[in-house]
Amino acid sequence: MDNETPIDEPGLGLEPAAADRLTTDGDALPSTGLLSFYDRLRSRILAYVERRGGRLGETMAQALLLVPDIFILLARMALDKDVPKSTRTLLASTLAYFVLPIDLLPEVLVGPTGFLDDLILALLVLSRAFGEDLEPLAAKHWSGSRSLRTVIQDVLGAAESLVGHDLYDRLGRLLARQGIAVDEVVVAKKEA
């Protein structure tokens, strides 16, 4: 599959392909660094979802299709000088979790479904980091068609079923080391 025909189902909050967004006078700018990772990630996940079709289930397919968009949101926020330095550091650590090949659900071993733990970790961090004060900054960098808050609520509401109870608990312990209590984050989002 090429990047010219991306899946963009209504309501998923997906961002258009990065190459389509980065143009100057009709000429595509080169994709390097984080954008290069974004482009490769998006292509890989789109191809996987198309290949697997309905066998993934709608919830898992929708979650996987959000992975590149959440990744680029993290990158944008980590580079935004208006975001407090401690939050940018936390976001940069979350980006590192995305790009490192070995994590709790390694992509190297299980394929693109291995990005589900990355997605859930990222959304838990975003949910915690961007309470009411920083939500407008996150919204400024979000390109999805649905509100970021809704995306976070929907995915976190299905998180345990997406990765299983044991892995979800391991993510919780990993975040607890950073002072983020997963149960508090999820409860706060359900009440919002």
N, C-alpha and C positions, 0 to 999 in steps of 0.2 A: 504494500500500500504506500502511496506517496503522500506528502504533506499537503497536496493540493485539494484533497477530498476528505477533510476531517469530519468525524462524527460530531454533530452538535445538536443533540436531541433537546427539544424544548424543556425548560424547567430544570436542567441539570446544573446551571450556573457555570457553564464551560466558557473558557476564554478562547478567542480565535487563535489560530496558529501564530507563534511569535513572528515568523517571517512576514506574515501579512500585516502585522502591526508596526514593524520596524522598517519603514520605507522613507526615502528622501527623494522627492521629485520622481517617484516611480521606480527608483533603483533600490533593491533590497540591500540592507546593510549586512555585513558579515555577522554570523552568529558565533560568538566566542564565549569562553568562560561559562558562567552560570546559564546564559541563554543557550549555549550549545548543549549543555546538560538537559535543559528544559526541552529543547527540540528533539533530542534523542529519546528522552523519557516519554514525551507525548507520542512520538511515532511508535515506539515500542508498545505502549499501552493501547493505543488505538488499534494496532494490528492484532494484538492479543484478544481484545474484546470482540473485534470483527471475526476472528478465527474461531473463538469459542462460542460466539452467538448466544443463544438462550441457555446454554448449559451452565453459565455462571450464575444465573439468577439476576433479577433486576436490581436488587439492592447492592450486590457486589459489583456489578457492571457500573452502576452509577457512581459508587465510591471510587472505583479504580479510575474512572474518567475524570474525577476531580483531582487526582494526585498531581498532575503537572501544574494545574492552576494554583493549588495550595503551595507547591514548591516555589513558584515564581512570586507569590504573595509574600512568603517568608523572606525571599531574597530582597524584594523591594523594601520591605519593612526593616530588614537588617541594615540596609544602606541609607535609610531615611534619618537624617540628623535631628529631626523633630522628635524621634522616638528616644526615650531615655537610654543612656548607654548600657545600663544593666539589662534592660529588655532586649536591646540589640545583641548583646552577648548571648543571652538565652536563645534568641532566634538563630544566631549564627551556629550555636551548638546543635540546634534542631536541624539546620541545613546540613551540617556534617553527618548527622545520623542518616539523612537521605542519601548522601553520596558515598558513604562507606559501604563496601560490598558485604560486610558481615555485621548483622545486627540480630535482633531477637527472631525475626522471620526473614532469613537471608534470601534476597532476590536471586542470588547466584545459584541457590539450590532449588527454589520453588517457583522461579519465574516471576512475572509481574504481580501475581497475588502477594508476593513478598513486600510490596509497597503498602499493603494495608496497615501494617504496624506503623510505618512511617507517617501515613496519613493521620491515623488516630493520635499518635504522639504529637504531631504538628497541631492538630485541632485542639488538643488538650492544652498545649502550651499557648496557642493563640487565645483560647477561651480564658485562660488564667491571666495572661499578660495584658489583654485588651479588655479590661473591665470598661465601665462606662466612660472613663477619662480618655482612653486611647482608641475607642471604637471608631471615631471619625477618621483617624489616621489610617486604620486598617481599611475602612470603607473607601478611602481615597485611592488605595492601591489595588482594590479588588475589581476585577473585570467581569465577574460572573453576572448572569441575568437575574439570579435570585439573591436575596440579601445574604451577606456573609453569616449573620447571626442564624438565619434559617438553615443554611448549609451546615454550620457547626452543630446545631441542635439535631438535625436529621441524622448526620453521620455518628455523632456521639451517642444518640439514642439507639443506634444499631451496632455500636462498636463491639460489644461483647459477643454478639452473634456472628459478627464478621470474622473475628480472630480467635474466638473460643475463650472460655473462662480462664484457663491457665495462662495463656499469653496476655490476656487483658490484665490479670493480676500482676504479671511480671512487668508490664508497662507501668502499672501503678507504683510498683516498688522502685522502678527506675526514676520516675518523676518525683517520688517522695524524697529521694536523695537530693533533689534540687529544691525542696520545699514546696512542691506542688502536690496537694492532696486531691487525687482523682475524684473521689466521692464528692468532695465539696464542689469541684468544678462542674461535674455532671448535674448535681442537685441545683446549683445556681442557674445553669442553663435551662433546666426544666421549669424553674420558677419564673424565668424571664418572659 
